[in-house]
Amino acid sequence: MILSESLLIIISVYGLNIRLPEQQLWLVMLLICSVNIYTSIRLQAEDSVTEGDIFTQLIMDVAAIALLLYLTGGASNPIIWVFLLPVIIAAIMLPHAYAWYMVILTTSMYTVLMAFNVPLPAIEPHSPNPQMIHSGMANYEMLQQAHAMSDKHYFNLHIFGMWFGFVFSAGLVAFFVVELARALRTQERSLADARESALRDERVVALGTLAASAAHDMGTPLGTIAIVAHELEQEYPIHRFPDLHEKTLIMQQQIERCKQALSVMSASAGELRAESGRVIPLTDYLDDVINQWRTHKPTAKLSFFIDPPVEADAKIIAERTLTHSIINILNNAVEASPPEKGIEFHASWDLYHITIKIRDFGPGLPPELAEYAGKQPVVSKKRGLGVGLFLTYSTISRLGGKIDLYNSDSGGACVEITLPLLNAENNDDSPGIGQAPFVTGG
C-alpha cells in the first residue's frame, strides 16, 4: 500500500504536473510508516493477535485512505474505489458484525469526502464569455476552438482516471482476496494435520496403556522365570552338565531381553526418558544402534555407508524409544529382503540434521498399505508393517524428526529418517561438522 501510494504521488506531481499538497501527502505517508513500525513491534510480542487487533488495523487503513483522498479531491478522485478493499478483507477474515461495521465506516468516510476535501486543480473547461464576440469574431472563434480542445482533453483525462481507478482497485482486490484465500487454505490444512496428529496421539496413548498393562501383568511371571533359571544354572554346573548349563544361560539372556523390552514400554510412557534422553557423540550412537540390532539379527547381511562424516564430537539426543524405532525399521527391512541381498544402511548429515536411509531389496511396499503405513495401525502384519511402524512414526515426529516411506525405483522399499542434531548454535560443546566423505562396509 505504501509503495503504490508513493508511486501515485510521484506520478501525479512530477509526471502529470498536477499541483497537489505534496508536503501534507508525504506527512500522511510518514504516519502510515509509523503504524507499520508499531505493527511489526506488536507482532514480536507473545500475545496472540485478536479479531479486535485486526479490525483496528483496518480502521487505521481506512483513516489513512481518507486523509489521502481528502488531500486529492475527495469523492471526485477515481481512486475512491479503494474503500472497497478493507470491506472485502473484513468480510473474509472477521465475523459478519465487523464487516457491517466496516461498511458503515467506509460509507461515512465516502459521504464526508463528498462535502469536505481539498479540490484538485481546476482543469475543467469553461465556455468563453459571449461579450467577447464584439471584440472580434476571429478571436472569438479561436477561443471557441481552444475550449473545444480543452473539453476533449478534460473528457479524456476523466475517462483515463476512471479506467485507472478501476484497474488499480480491481488489481488490489484480486491480490488481497487471492492471498487471503491462500492463507485460509493453509490454515485449514494445518488444522487438518493437527486433527490427524491428535487422532494418532490418541491411538498411541491407547497402545501405551495396553503396553503398560501388559508390562505390569508380565513382570511377576517373568521375575519368577528368572529366579528359576538362576537356580537351574546353580544346580547344573558347567563342568558336569555343559549342554544343559549353556541352555540355561541362553534362557537367561532371553529373559533379560524381555526385561529390556518391558523397560522400553515404560520409557514410552516417560518413566525412563530422563535416563535415556542423553546426549552422546553421533558416531557412537550409530555404532550402538547397529550393535544392538546385531543382537537381534546376528546373521543378517548389512551394507553400512556413511557420507559425509563429522568430527568426533558431533552429538545427538539419543532416546531409547528412538533406538528401538530404528531397530524396528531394520528388522522390518530384513524380513522383507532376501537373505542373500540383505539391506543397506545409509547415514549422511550436515550442521543441523542427520538423514538415515534404510533400504531393502524385497517386493516393496504394497499399494494398499502405502497410504496408511505409519499413519495408523494396519490390519496386516505382512512384511513387518503394523503397530511397530506406527509407533516408530509417532516417536520420530515427537523428537522433531520426519520419516518418509517409499518404494525405490530399482526395487524394494526405502525408509528415510531425518532427525535434528546438536550443533554449535544450540550446544556450546559441539563445534562445526566436517565434510570429507568416507564409506565403510559391514
N, C-alpha and C positions, 0 to 999 in steps of 0.2 A: 504493500500500500504506500509506504514512504517512497519507494523508488518510482512508482507510477505517478504519484502526485508531484514529486520533484521534477520529473521529466515533463509533465504537462506545464508546470510553471515556466520552465526554461524555454519550451517551445513557444508558449504564448507570448512571453516577454521579449525574448531575443530572436525567435523565428518569425512570428507573425506581427511583431512590433505593436502588440496590444498593451496599452498603458494600464497596468494593474498595480494595486498597492503591494509592491513586492516585499517590502520590509515586514508588513503585517503577515503576509503569507509565509515567509520563512520563519517568523516567530511561532506561528501555528505548527509548522513542521518540527521546530525545536521542542515544542510541548509534546508532540506525538513521540518523538525520540525519547523524551524523558519518561513517558509512560512505558515504553518498551524496555527501558533500562530497569524500571521498577518491576516490571513483569518478569524479566529474567532473574532478578534477585528473588522474587517471590517463588519462582519455580525451583530454586535451590533449597527451599525450606522443606522440612519433612512433612508438614501438614498437607493433606490431600486437597486438590482443587475441587471446590464445590460448585454446584449449579449457580449459586449466587455470585461466585467469583467470575464465572464465565459471562453471566449476564451483565455484571459490572464492566467487564472489558468491552462488551458490545455497546454499552451506553457511552463509554469513552470514545469508541469509534464513531458513533452517531454524532456526538458533540464535535469531534474533530472535523467530520464531513460538513456539518452545519456551519462551522466557522469558516471553512474554506469556501463554501458556496455563498455565504454572506458577503465575503470579500470579492466575489467574482460574479455578481449579477443575481444571486438568489435563485428563484424559481425559473428565471429566463435562461439559466445555464443548462445546456443539454446534458451535462453530467449529473443532473439531479436524480437520474435513474439509479445512481449508486446507492441510494437509500434502500433499494430492494435487497442489497447484499446482506446486511445484518438481520433483516427479516427472515431471509432464507436460512441463514446459519442458525438463528434461534429456533426456527421451526424444525430443523433437522436434529439439533443437538439437545435441546431443552424441552421440558414439559410444555404442553399446549398453552398453559397460562402465561408463561414467559413470552411465547410467540405473540399472543394478543397484546401483552404489554408493549412489545417492540413495535407492533403495528400502530398502536396509539401514539407512541413516542415519535416515530418517523413521520406519521401523518401530521402531527402537531408541528414538527420542525418544518415540514414542507409548507404548511399553511402560514407559519410565521415568516418564512423566507419570501413568500409572495408579496408581503407588505413591507418588510424591513430587509434592506440589502444595500450594498454599495453598487450602484448601477455600473454596467460595463460602459466603456467609452462610446459616445454617440456615433454610431456608424450607419444608422438607418437613414434612408433617403427622405428628402422633402421636396415638394414642388416649388418652382421658382415663383417669386412674387408677381402676380399679374400686372401690377402697376409698372413693371419694367418694360412692358410692351411699348410704352410711349418713348422710352429711351433709345429705341432702335430695334426693328424687327429682326435684324441679323443677330444681334447679341442675344435676344430672347430665344431664338431658335437654337443657338449654340448651347444656351443654358438648359433648354429642354432636352437636347441630345445628351448632354453631360449627366443630367439627372436620370435619364432613361438608362444610361450605362450604370449609374450608381444603383438604380433599382435592381438591375440584373445581378450586379456584384453582391448586393445585400442578400438577395434571394439565394444565390449560390452559396454564400457563406453560411446562411442559416441552414440550408439543406445539408451542407457538409457537417455543420455542428451537430445536427440531429443524427446523421449517419454515424459520426464518430462516437457520439454518446451511446448509441445502440450497440455498436461493435464493442466498445470498451466495457459496457455493463454486461453484455452477453458473455464476453470472454471471462470477466471476473466471476460471474455466476457459474459458468461451466467449470472453471478451475476449482472454485471452492466446493461446489457440490461433488465433483469427482473425488477431490481429496478427502472430504468428509465421508463419502460413501466408502472409500478405500479404508479409512481409519475405522469405520464401524465394522466392516468385514473382518479386518484384522482383530478387532476386539471380540467379535463373535467366534473367530477361530481360537483365540486364546481362551475364551470361556469354554468352548467345546473341549479343548485339550485339558483344561483344568478339571472339567467334569470327568473326562476319561481317566485322568490321573487319580481323581478321588475314588472312582469305582475300582481301579486297580489296587489302590491302597486298602480299600475295604476287603478285597479278596486276600491281599497279603496279611492283613490283620486276622482274618478268619483262619487262614492257613497257619499263621503263627500261634493262634490259640489252640488249634488241633495239635500242632507240634509240641507246644508246652505241655498239653495234657498227656500226649504220648510219652514225652520225656519223663514226666512225673510217674506214669504207670510203669515204664521200663526201668526206672532207676533201681527199685528194690530187687527185682529178679536178676538184673544184671550184676548188682553187687553180690548177690548170693552165688551166682555162677563164678564170679571172680574169686570168691573165697574157696569154693570147691576146687577150682582149677589150681589155686595155690597149694591146697592140701594134697592134690594129686601129684603135683610136682615134688612135694616133700616125701610122699610115700613111695614114689617110683624114681629113685635117683638115677642119674645118667649112667653110672658105671655098672648098674645091674639091669636096667631096662632102657637102653639107649633109644630105641624106636619109640616107645611109649612116652618117654620123657620129652623127646623132640615134638611129639604131637601135642603134649600139654603146653609146651612153650608157644607153639603156633596158636593154640586156642587162647592163651593169654594175650597174645598180640592182637588177635581179632576182637577180643573183649575190650582192649584198650582203644581200638579203632571205634568201637561202638560208643565208648565213653566220650571220645573226641567228637563224634557226630552229635551226641546229646549236648555237648558244650557249645557247638556251633548253633544248635537250635536256641539255646539260651542267649547266645551272642546276638542273634537276630532280634531278640526282644530287648536288647540294650543292656543286659546284665554284665556282659564282659566287654562292652565296647571300649571302656576306658583302658583296659589292658591290651586289646587287640588293635586299637587305632593308633599305633605308634608310628613314628617317623623313622624310616630306615633308608639306606642307600638303594637306589633303583636297581642296580645290577644285582645286589644281594637279594632283593625281593624277587626278581625274576628267577634267580637260581633256586630260591626257596620254593617258589611255586612249582617249578619243574621237578624238583626233588620230591616234594610231597605228592605230586601226580605220579611219579615213578613208583611210589609205594603201592598205588592202586593198579597201575598198568605197567609192570616191570618189563614185559616182553613186547610192548607196542613200539613201532618204529616212528621216530620223530626226527624231522629235519628242522633244525633250530637256526634262525637267521636274526642278526641284529644289525641294523643300518639306519642311521649312523650311531656311534657310541657317544657317551657323555663322559665327563670327568667322574672320577670315582665317588665323589661326594654329592652327586645329584640324588635328590631324595623324593620319596613318595609316601603318602599316608597309607599304611598297609593295615587294612582291617581283615579279620578272619573271614567275615562274610564275603569280602571281595576275593580273597584267595579261594574260598570254596566255590564262588561263582565261576572263576576262570577254570578251576579244576573240573567243574561240571561241564563246561563247554568242551574241554579237552576230551573228557570221557565220551560225550556225545559224538565228537568227531571220530574217535577211534572206533566206536560201534558202527558208524556209518561207512567207514573207509575199509577197503580190502586190506588184509594184514600185510601183503607184500608191498603195498604202496605207502601205507602209513599215513601220517598227517604232517602238515607244515605249520610252524610257529614263527611268525614274523613280528619283530618289535622295532619301532622307529620313534624318534621323539625330537622335539625342539625345546625352546626355553619354557614352554608353558604346558605342553600336552605330550602324552605318550600314546601311540597308536599300536594296538596289538591286533594282528590278523591271524586267525586260526582257520586253516583250510583243510578239508577232507577231500577224498577222491571217490566218494560214493555216488549214488544216483542223484544227489541234490535234494533240495527241499521240495516236498510235494506241493503242487499248485494250490490244493485245497487248504493247506496249512500256512502258506506263505503270508497271507493277510493277517492271521491271528497269532503267529508264532511269537511268543514273548509278551504279547499284549494281554493275553488271558490264558488260563489253563486250557489245554486241548484234551479231547477225549482219548485220542490215540497216542500211545507211547512208542510208536514205531520210530526207528532211527533216533531214539533218545530225546524226543521232543515231549514237552508237557509241563508239569508243575515246576520242575527244576529250572527250565529255561525262563519261565515266567518270573520266578523268584530272582533269577540272575538279572533280568531286565530291571526289576524294581530296585535291586541292590545298587547296580551301576548308576541308575538315574538318581538315586538318593545321594550318591557320592559326587554328584555333579558331572558325571560322565555321559557318554552316549554309546549305544550299541546298535549296529546295523547287521542284518542277516540277509544274505542274497546268494543266488546261485552263480558260480563262476562260469565265464564263457567257455573255458576249456574243460568243464565238468566238475561236479562236486559242489558243495556248499562252502561258503566263507562267512565267518563271523568277524566283524571289525569292531573293536572296542577302543574308544577314546576316553582317556582319563586325565584329570588335571595333575600337574606336577608342582612341586615347591621350587620356585626359582628365587633369584636374588632380590626380587621386589617384595615377595611375601615371606621370605625366610632369610634372615641375615647370615645364616650359617651355610647357605648353598650358593656358590658362585655360578657364573655362566656355564653353558653347556657346549662341549666341543662338537666338531663337525666331521672328523676323519672317519670314514666308513670302515667296518670290518665285518667278516662273516665267520660264523662258527658252525660246525656240523655236530650233530648228536645222533 
